[in-house]
């Protein structure tokens, strides 16, 4: 099992709208690609100087599924997020392997 993890810090001014969009639109769209069996969002429980941080974790059966997502789906989905919340977030991605 591979976890595709996206860590996002979102500006407080758009937080509520972003969280609703992530839970009800974006995460379901990512899972609907068929590359992932599940997607979950977790609030990172630290005091931030600005914004709120989240870990969004998508479960994939293999690295090949992650690669397929990155090639066929990620560019458009990431573009939509960037255009919608430009200058209101920072993000980085990591891959985790269950051992």
Secondary structure, DSSP 4 states (H G I P E B T S, - for coil): -EEEEEEEEE-GGGHHHHHHHIIIIIHHHHHTTSS-SEEEEEE--S--SSSEEEEEEEEES-HHHHHHHHHHTHHHHHHHHHHHTTTSEEEEEEEEE--
